[in-house]
Amino acid sequence: MCIIICIGLAGCKESNVKPSGMVDSGSWYETGFTPWPHDGNPLEGENFIIYSDAASLEAREYLLDVCEEVFTTIKEKLDITDNSILQFPADRNNKIHIYAYKNYAPTNWGGQAYYGGYLVYSPDNPVRTGWGHTDPENYEPLVRHEMMHVIQTLILGNNDESYLYSWFAEGIAIEMSVTSEYSEEKFYIRIDSQTEFDSLISIYGQRNPVAIRHSWDRPNDIEGIGNYYYYPMYWLALRYITDSEGVGGSFYDVREVLLDGTRGISFNTSLKNRFGISQAEFEDQFFDLMNDYLPD
């Protein structure tokens, strides 16, 4: 559940120098992914706590405002009327933790979700600002994407990727990242026609995107294949099952598939129950279904 927006930015290096006075703790340490210390000055809001290594108060306040708005928007789309279905880790006081890093510049990712929180570059990260990534039209879709992944973990009550298929988990996050200011060339290509669909297949081959179970199973034999082939296909697959011209499901059904994961129901069965098509059927019929769904 990591979003990469570092295309064409080779040569960026991550600093591992720890400034004095930093606190070696945080929920993100539990992931084993980024044991980065924070400065001991968290900013707390209604639903979030913003931690950072060095972000300014203004940057933290901006991120907090964006997060609160996005949290409300996604809950409304999933028809979550209260937070009772969100299973927060016991020590979080029902708050989502965010680590906004300023003095780091990892080369392979921009945001990374974990159970009940995520890491993202701060709005005043100098490297990302120089690349234009902190402009609102670029930054806010990233926040929306990672927020959906966090809400997914909170509904499931864990960060176990074994239940969901990648196309479903990433498709939801991409769909949630779309706003009226969305700039798709900076994120993911939207497939709206048979021509666009065929073009991607001609470049990358006819690889079945809905057959990818886990993120680590996705082939990376061609540079950029994740961003330029699989993610657009994941998005297309998710739109198909929630579009009246496709399967005709809803985001209420999306929410129920997530909840079914807490009820001991398999993803294959839940997809069939909620959308009328099983994972196995979707895999077998994906290309034929898309050929019928997409206009010429």
C-alpha positions as CSV (number, residue, x, y, z in Angstrom):
1,M,0.0,0.0,0.0
2,C,2.7,2.4,-1.1
3,I,2.3,5.1,-3.6
4,I,5.3,5.9,-5.8
5,I,5.5,9.4,-7.4
6,C,9.2,9.6,-7.9
7,I,9.2,8.8,-11.7
8,G,12.3,10.1,-13.4
9,L,13.9,11.2,-10.2
10,A,16.8,8.9,-9.9
11,G,19.8,10.1,-7.8
12,C,17.7,11.2,-4.8
13,K,19.3,10.0,-1.6
14,E,17.7,9.4,1.8
15,S,19.4,11.0,4.8
16,N,19.8,8.9,7.9
17,V,21.3,11.6,10.1
18,K,19.3,11.9,13.3
19,P,19.2,15.4,14.7
20,S,19.6,15.9,18.5
21,G,16.6,16.0,20.7
22,M,14.5,13.6,18.6
23,V,12.2,10.9,20.0
24,D,12.8,7.3,19.0
25,S,9.2,6.1,19.1
26,G,6.0,6.2,17.0
27,S,3.4,3.8,15.7
28,W,5.2,3.7,12.4
29,Y,8.1,1.9,14.1
30,E,5.9,-1.1,14.4
31,T,5.9,-1.6,10.6
32,G,9.7,-2.1,10.5
33,F,9.6,0.0,7.4
34,T,10.8,3.4,8.5
35,P,12.1,3.7,12.1
36,W,12.4,7.5,11.9
37,P,12.3,9.6,15.1
38,H,10.0,12.6,15.5
39,D,10.6,15.9,17.1
40,G,8.3,15.5,20.1
41,N,5.8,18.2,18.9
42,P,2.8,16.4,17.5
43,L,-0.2,18.3,16.3
44,E,-3.5,16.7,17.4
45,G,-6.9,17.2,15.7
46,E,-10.3,15.5,16.0
47,N,-9.3,12.3,14.2
48,F,-5.5,12.7,13.6
49,I,-2.2,13.2,15.2
50,I,0.5,14.7,12.9
51,Y,4.0,13.8,13.8
52,S,7.1,15.0,12.0
53,D,10.9,15.2,12.1
54,A,10.9,18.9,11.3
55,A,7.8,20.2,9.4
56,S,6.7,23.7,10.3
57,L,3.5,24.3,12.3
58,E,1.9,25.8,9.2
59,A,2.7,22.7,7.2
60,R,1.3,20.4,9.9
61,E,-1.9,22.5,10.2
62,Y,-2.4,22.4,6.4
63,L,-1.9,18.6,6.4
64,L,-4.3,18.2,9.4
65,D,-7.0,20.3,7.6
66,V,-6.6,18.2,4.4
67,C,-6.8,14.9,6.4
68,E,-9.9,15.9,8.3
69,E,-11.7,16.9,5.1
70,V,-10.6,13.8,3.2
71,F,-11.5,11.5,6.1
72,T,-15.1,12.8,6.0
73,T,-15.3,12.6,2.2
74,I,-14.2,9.0,2.1
75,K,-16.5,7.9,4.9
76,E,-19.4,9.5,3.1
77,K,-18.6,7.7,-0.1
78,L,-18.4,4.4,1.7
79,D,-21.5,5.2,3.6
80,I,-19.8,5.1,7.0
81,T,-22.1,7.0,9.3
82,D,-20.0,6.6,12.4
83,N,-16.6,5.3,13.4
84,S,-17.8,2.2,15.2
85,I,-16.8,-0.1,12.3
86,L,-13.3,1.3,12.4
87,Q,-11.1,-1.0,14.5
88,F,-8.3,1.2,15.8
89,P,-5.2,-0.3,17.5
90,A,-5.8,-0.3,21.2
91,D,-3.1,2.4,22.0
92,R,-4.2,5.0,19.4
93,N,-7.2,6.6,21.2
94,N,-9.2,6.3,18.0
95,K,-6.8,8.6,16.2
96,I,-5.0,8.1,12.9
97,H,-1.3,8.7,13.1
98,I,0.5,10.5,10.3
99,Y,4.3,11.0,10.1
100,A,5.0,13.9,7.8
101,Y,8.7,13.7,6.9
102,K,10.6,16.8,5.9
103,N,14.3,15.9,6.0
104,Y,14.1,12.6,4.2
105,A,13.9,11.9,0.4
106,P,13.3,8.2,-0.3
107,T,13.7,7.4,-3.9
108,N,11.0,4.7,-4.3
109,W,7.9,6.0,-2.6
110,G,6.1,9.1,-1.5
111,G,3.4,7.8,0.9
112,Q,3.2,4.5,2.8
113,A,0.2,3.3,4.8
114,Y,0.2,0.9,7.7
115,Y,-2.4,-0.2,10.2
116,G,-4.0,2.9,11.5
117,G,-1.6,5.4,10.0
118,Y,0.7,6.4,7.2
119,L,3.9,8.2,6.3
120,V,3.9,11.0,3.7
121,Y,6.3,13.8,2.8
122,S,5.5,17.0,4.6
123,P,4.0,20.0,2.6
124,D,7.3,21.8,3.2
125,N,9.6,19.0,2.2
126,P,12.2,20.9,0.2
127,V,13.1,18.1,-2.2
128,R,9.4,17.4,-3.0
129,T,8.5,21.0,-3.2
130,G,11.3,21.5,-5.7
131,W,9.7,18.8,-7.8
132,G,6.3,20.4,-7.6
133,H,4.9,17.5,-5.6
134,T,3.6,19.6,-2.7
135,D,1.4,21.7,-4.9
136,P,-2.2,21.1,-3.7
137,E,-3.3,19.5,-7.0
138,N,-0.5,16.9,-6.6
139,Y,-0.3,16.6,-2.8
140,E,-4.0,16.2,-2.0
141,P,-4.6,13.2,-4.3
142,L,-1.7,11.5,-2.6
143,V,-3.2,12.1,0.9
144,R,-6.6,10.8,-0.4
145,H,-4.9,7.6,-1.8
146,E,-3.1,6.8,1.4
147,M,-6.1,7.7,3.5
148,M,-8.2,5.1,1.7
149,H,-5.6,2.5,2.5
150,V,-5.6,3.4,6.2
151,I,-9.4,3.3,6.3
152,Q,-9.2,-0.2,4.7
153,T,-6.9,-1.4,7.5
154,L,-9.2,0.1,10.1
155,I,-12.2,-1.7,8.7
156,L,-10.4,-5.0,8.4
157,G,-8.7,-4.4,11.8
158,N,-5.3,-5.3,10.5
159,N,-2.7,-4.6,7.8
160,D,-2.9,-8.2,6.4
161,E,-2.8,-8.0,2.6
162,S,-3.8,-11.7,2.2
163,Y,-7.6,-11.0,2.1
164,L,-7.8,-8.5,-0.7
165,Y,-6.5,-8.7,-4.2
166,S,-4.3,-5.9,-5.3
167,W,-6.7,-4.7,-8.0
168,F,-9.4,-4.1,-5.4
169,A,-7.3,-2.5,-2.7
170,E,-5.4,-0.2,-5.1
171,G,-8.4,0.4,-7.3
172,I,-10.3,1.9,-4.4
173,A,-7.4,4.1,-3.4
174,I,-6.9,5.4,-6.9
175,E,-10.6,6.1,-7.3
176,M,-10.7,7.9,-3.9
177,S,-7.7,10.1,-5.0
178,V,-9.7,11.6,-7.9
179,T,-10.8,15.2,-7.4
180,S,-11.9,17.9,-9.7
181,E,-8.3,19.2,-9.7
182,Y,-6.9,15.7,-10.4
183,S,-4.0,15.8,-12.9
184,E,-3.9,12.2,-14.2
185,E,-0.7,12.6,-16.1
186,K,1.0,13.1,-12.7
187,F,-0.5,10.0,-11.2
188,Y,-2.3,7.2,-13.1
189,I,-3.6,7.0,-16.6
190,R,-7.4,6.7,-16.9
191,I,-8.6,4.1,-19.4
192,D,-11.8,5.3,-21.0
193,S,-11.8,3.7,-24.4
194,Q,-11.0,0.5,-26.2
195,T,-8.1,2.3,-28.0
196,E,-6.5,3.2,-24.7
197,F,-7.0,-0.3,-23.4
198,D,-5.4,-1.9,-26.5
199,S,-2.6,0.6,-26.5
200,L,-1.4,-0.5,-23.0
201,I,-1.7,-4.1,-24.0
202,S,0.4,-3.5,-27.1
203,I,3.1,-2.0,-25.0
204,Y,3.2,-4.3,-22.0
205,G,1.5,-7.4,-23.2
206,Q,-1.8,-9.0,-22.2
207,R,-1.1,-9.4,-18.5
208,N,-4.1,-10.1,-16.3
209,P,-4.2,-7.4,-13.7
210,V,-7.0,-8.9,-11.6
211,A,-5.0,-12.1,-11.2
212,I,-2.4,-10.3,-9.0
213,R,-3.1,-11.4,-5.4
214,H,-0.5,-9.4,-3.5
215,S,1.6,-6.3,-4.3
216,W,4.8,-8.3,-4.1
217,D,3.5,-10.7,-6.8
218,R,3.2,-8.0,-9.4
219,P,5.8,-8.3,-12.2
220,N,8.4,-5.6,-12.4
221,D,10.3,-6.8,-15.4
222,I,9.6,-3.6,-17.4
223,E,10.4,-0.2,-15.9
224,G,7.2,1.7,-14.9
225,I,4.9,-1.2,-15.5
226,G,3.3,-0.7,-12.1
227,N,2.3,2.9,-12.6
228,Y,1.7,2.7,-16.4
229,Y,0.0,-0.6,-16.8
230,Y,-1.2,-2.3,-13.6
231,Y,-2.5,0.7,-11.7
232,P,-4.5,2.0,-14.7
233,M,-5.9,-1.5,-15.1
234,Y,-6.7,-1.8,-11.3
235,W,-8.6,1.5,-11.5
236,L,-10.5,0.3,-14.6
237,A,-11.4,-3.0,-12.8
238,L,-12.7,-1.1,-9.8
239,R,-14.7,1.3,-11.9
240,Y,-16.2,-1.6,-13.8
241,I,-17.7,-3.2,-10.7
242,T,-19.1,0.1,-9.4
243,D,-20.4,1.5,-12.7
244,S,-24.0,1.1,-13.7
245,E,-22.7,0.4,-17.2
246,G,-20.5,-2.4,-15.8
247,V,-21.5,-4.7,-12.9
248,G,-23.6,-1.9,-11.3
249,G,-22.4,-2.2,-7.7
250,S,-21.8,0.6,-5.3
251,F,-19.3,1.8,-2.8
252,Y,-21.6,0.5,-0.1
253,D,-20.8,-2.9,-1.6
254,V,-17.1,-2.0,-1.5
255,R,-17.4,-1.3,2.2
256,E,-19.3,-4.6,2.7
257,V,-16.5,-6.6,1.0
258,L,-14.1,-5.1,3.5
259,L,-16.4,-5.9,6.4
260,D,-16.8,-9.4,5.1
261,G,-13.1,-9.9,5.7
262,T,-13.8,-9.5,9.4
263,R,-16.7,-12.1,9.2
264,G,-14.5,-14.9,7.9
265,I,-15.9,-14.7,4.4
266,S,-13.5,-15.2,1.6
267,F,-12.8,-12.4,-0.9
268,N,-14.0,-14.7,-3.8
269,T,-17.3,-15.4,-2.0
270,S,-17.8,-11.8,-0.9
271,L,-17.2,-10.4,-4.4
272,K,-19.8,-12.8,-5.7
273,N,-22.3,-12.0,-3.0
274,R,-21.9,-8.2,-3.3
275,F,-21.2,-7.7,-7.0
276,G,-22.5,-10.8,-8.7
277,I,-19.2,-11.8,-10.0
278,S,-16.5,-13.9,-8.3
279,Q,-12.8,-13.3,-8.3
280,A,-12.3,-16.5,-10.3
281,E,-14.9,-15.3,-12.9
282,F,-13.4,-11.9,-13.1
283,E,-10.0,-13.3,-13.7
284,D,-11.2,-15.7,-16.4
285,Q,-13.3,-13.1,-18.2
286,F,-11.5,-9.8,-17.6
287,F,-10.4,-9.0,-21.1
288,D,-13.7,-10.0,-22.7
289,L,-15.6,-8.0,-20.1
290,M,-13.5,-4.9,-20.7
291,N,-13.8,-5.2,-24.5
292,D,-17.6,-5.2,-24.0
293,Y,-17.5,-2.4,-21.4
294,L,-15.2,0.1,-23.1
295,P,-16.4,2.3,-26.0
296,D,-14.5,2.2,-29.2
